[in-house]
Amino acid sequence: NSEMAFNGQDEVLIFARAAADALGATKMDRPEWVSVSPMTGEVYITLTNNRYRGERDDQPVSASNPRSYNDGGNDNGHIIRWAEAGGDHAAMSFQWDIYLFASPSDLTAENLSQLNDNNDLSSPDGLYFDPRGVLWIQTDDGAYTDTSSCMLLAALPGAVDDGEIITTSAGQQTRIGMPASNDNIKRFFVGPEGCEVTGITMTPDFKTLFINIQHPGNAWGAVEGGSTPRSATVMITKDDGEAILAESFTE
């Protein structure tokens, strides 16, 4: 609680969330992965979801957590980003916006990033910038899995303040990044039913992508003669052996 005593810096680091509460830090919508753009130096973090946003007195809507819908809460999550003053990560101030609001494409009032059937998503979780500046987004979802299993998307984000100021259906004003399109974000991989897509890295030549499939359901990945689904690491390459997503960087 906010009156918790810390007996040294080591305890502040171990009980970081309690320390943040003691300082009055903003309660965010389930922060997960953080990644830094090699192109802009801006920091991105996934806010996977929060069923209590706008429903509990200690978690009202705010500019950084501006949605509460479907009878309360932020079911689909969003990705927020910030640019440190002067490009210095030790700076004491920064600018920020919400890079992307996750949403089913047909959830009109909440699809603030204008996602379509090729790139809509829910509950962003894993997040990884490759050295070229491609942002890989992985999902850990339960709100949209009646339509699509968890997935991996590839995005080419812009920079903080490349969008506009909007007002959400909860009446909260916030800053949003440029709209999504087929040119700047697309679904790359869909996992088996019941899974979470998590963990990601690439070889230095960008020709092999590794991702993890965690706790798949049904009979996917079962051992021969068995019925228990298995988690697995998947290796992805192109049929022609060339760099993955090379076409995204051609003029």
C-alpha positions in Angstrom: 0.0 0.0 0.0 1.0 3.7 -0.2 2.2 3.6 3.4 4.6 0.7 2.8 8.1 1.4 4.2 11.1 0.7 2.0 14.3 -0.2 3.8 16.6 0.5 0.9 17.0 0.9 -2.8 17.0 -2.9 -3.2 13.4 -3.1 -1.8 12.3 -0.2 -4.1 13.5 -2.3 -7.0 12.0 -5.5 -5.8 8.6 -3.9 -4.9 8.7 -1.5 -7.9 4.9 -1.4 -8.4 4.2 -0.6 -4.7 6.9 2.1 -4.9 5.3 3.6 -7.9 1.9 3.6 -6.1 3.5 5.4 -3.2 4.7 8.1 -5.6 1.3 8.4 -7.2 2.3 6.9 -10.6 -0.5 6.5 -13.2 -2.1 3.0 -13.0 -1.9 1.7 -16.6 -3.9 -1.0 -18.4 -1.7 -4.1 -17.7 1.7 -3.1 -19.1 3.6 -5.9 -20.7 6.5 -5.6 -23.2 8.6 -2.5 -23.9 10.7 -1.9 -27.0 12.7 1.1 -28.3 12.6 2.1 -31.9 16.1 2.0 -33.5 14.9 4.7 -35.9 13.5 7.3 -33.6 14.7 6.3 -30.1 11.1 6.4 -29.0 9.9 3.9 -26.4 6.8 1.8 -27.0 4.9 -0.3 -24.4 1.9 -2.6 -24.8 -1.1 -2.1 -22.5 -2.8 -5.4 -23.0 -6.2 -4.8 -21.4 -8.0 -3.9 -18.2 -11.5 -5.0 -17.3 -11.7 -2.4 -14.5 -10.8 0.8 -16.5 -13.6 3.3 -15.8 -15.3 0.8 -13.5 -13.3 1.3 -10.3 -12.8 4.5 -8.5 -9.0 4.0 -8.4 -8.9 3.4 -12.2 -10.8 6.2 -13.9 -10.3 6.9 -17.6 -7.5 9.3 -18.3 -5.7 10.6 -21.4 -3.2 7.7 -21.3 -6.0 5.1 -20.6 -8.9 6.7 -22.3 -11.3 3.9 -23.2 -14.1 2.2 -21.2 -16.7 0.4 -23.3 -18.7 -2.8 -23.7 -20.3 -2.2 -20.2 -16.9 -1.0 -18.8 -13.2 -1.7 -19.1 -10.7 -1.7 -21.9 -11.1 -5.2 -23.3 -8.8 -4.8 -26.3 -5.9 -2.7 -25.1 -3.6 -0.2 -26.7 0.1 0.7 -27.3 1.5 3.9 -25.9 4.8 5.5 -26.8 6.9 8.4 -25.7 9.8 10.5 -26.9 12.3 11.7 -24.2 13.2 15.4 -24.3 16.3 15.9 -26.4 16.5 12.2 -27.2 17.9 11.6 -23.7 16.5 8.6 -21.9 17.6 10.2 -18.6 15.5 13.3 -19.3 12.9 14.4 -16.8 10.2 15.2 -19.4 8.8 13.6 -22.6 6.1 13.9 -25.2 3.7 10.9 -25.8 0.7 9.7 -27.7 -1.2 6.4 -28.1 0.4 4.8 -31.1 -2.4 2.2 -31.7 -5.8 1.3 -30.2 -6.4 -2.4 -30.6 -10.0 -3.3 -31.6 -12.0 -5.5 -33.8 -12.5 -3.7 -37.1 -16.3 -3.7 -36.7 -16.3 -2.2 -33.2 -16.9 1.2 -34.8 -16.9 3.5 -31.9 -13.7 2.0 -30.4 -11.8 1.3 -33.6 -10.0 4.6 -33.3 -7.0 3.5 -35.2 -9.1 2.6 -38.2 -8.0 -1.0 -38.4 -9.4 -3.3 -41.1 -9.9 -7.0 -41.5 -6.2 -7.4 -42.5 -4.8 -5.9 -39.4 -7.3 -5.7 -36.6 -6.1 -7.2 -33.3 -6.9 -7.4 -29.6 -4.7 -7.4 -26.4 -1.2 -6.5 -27.7 1.4 -8.2 -25.5 4.7 -9.1 -27.0 6.6 -6.2 -28.6 9.9 -6.2 -30.5 11.6 -3.7 -32.8 14.0 -5.4 -35.3 17.1 -3.4 -36.3 15.4 -2.2 -39.5 12.6 -0.5 -37.5 9.9 -3.1 -38.0 7.7 -3.3 -35.0 6.5 -6.8 -34.3 3.3 -7.1 -32.2 2.1 -10.3 -30.5 -1.2 -10.8 -28.8 -2.4 -12.6 -25.7 -6.2 -12.3 -26.0 -9.5 -13.6 -24.8 -11.8 -10.8 -26.1 -11.5 -11.5 -29.9 -10.6 -15.2 -30.0 -14.2 -16.1 -31.2 -13.1 -14.5 -34.5 -9.3 -15.0 -34.6 -6.7 -16.8 -32.6 -3.8 -14.9 -31.1 -1.5 -13.5 -33.7 1.7 -11.7 -34.8 1.6 -8.5 -36.7 4.3 -6.4 -38.4 4.1 -2.6 -38.3 6.0 0.4 -39.6 5.2 3.1 -37.1 5.8 6.8 -37.5 6.7 9.0 -34.6 5.1 10.7 -31.6 2.6 13.4 -32.6 2.1 12.2 -36.2 -1.7 11.9 -35.6 -4.3 14.1 -34.0 -6.3 14.8 -30.8 -9.5 12.7 -30.5 -12.2 12.1 -28.0 -13.2 8.5 -27.0 -16.7 7.1 -26.5 -16.0 7.5 -22.7 -15.7 11.3 -23.3 -11.9 11.4 -22.7 -9.6 13.5 -24.9 -6.3 12.0 -25.9 -3.6 12.0 -28.6 -3.5 9.3 -31.2 -0.9 8.3 -33.8 -1.5 8.2 -37.6 -4.3 5.9 -38.8 -3.6 2.3 -39.5 -3.4 1.1 -43.2 -2.4 -1.9 -45.2 0.9 -0.1 -45.8 1.9 0.4 -42.1 0.5 -2.6 -40.3 -0.5 -6.1 -41.4 -1.3 -9.5 -39.8 1.7 -11.7 -40.4 0.9 -14.9 -38.5 -2.1 -16.5 -36.7 -1.5 -19.1 -34.0 -3.6 -22.2 -33.2 -6.7 -22.0 -31.1 -6.2 -21.3 -27.4 -2.6 -20.2 -27.7 -0.6 -17.0 -26.8 2.0 -15.9 -29.3 5.0 -14.7 -27.3 8.7 -14.4 -27.5 10.4 -13.3 -30.7 13.8 -12.8 -32.3 15.4 -12.8 -35.8 18.7 -13.8 -37.3 20.9 -10.9 -38.2 20.2 -11.3 -42.0 16.4 -11.1 -41.3 15.9 -14.4 -43.1 14.7 -16.4 -40.2 12.1 -15.4 -37.6 11.6 -17.3 -34.3 8.4 -17.1 -32.3 6.9 -19.1 -29.5 3.5 -20.7 -29.3 2.4 -21.0 -25.7 -0.3 -23.2 -24.2 -2.2 -24.1 -27.5 -5.6 -25.7 -27.2 -7.3 -28.6 -29.0 -4.9 -31.2 -30.4 -2.4 -29.0 -32.1 1.2 -30.1 -31.5 0.3 -33.3 -29.7 2.9 -36.0 -29.5 2.3 -39.0 -31.7 -0.4 -41.1 -30.2 -1.1 -38.5 -27.6 -3.7 -35.8 -27.1 -1.9 -33.1 -25.1 -1.1 -29.9 -27.0 2.5 -28.8 -26.8 4.0 -25.4 -26.6 6.7 -24.9 -29.2 9.2 -22.5 -30.8 8.4 -21.9 -34.5 11.0 -21.0 -37.1 9.7 -19.0 -40.1 11.5 -18.6 -43.4 10.4 -17.4 -46.9 10.2 -20.0 -49.6 12.7 -18.1 -51.7 15.1 -17.8 -48.8 15.2 -14.0 -48.9 14.8 -11.5 -46.0 11.4 -11.5 -44.3 9.4 -8.3 -45.2 12.0 -7.1 -47.6 9.2 -5.9 -49.8 8.1 -3.4 -47.1 11.3 -1.4 -47.7 11.4 -1.2 -51.4 10.6 2.1 -53.1 
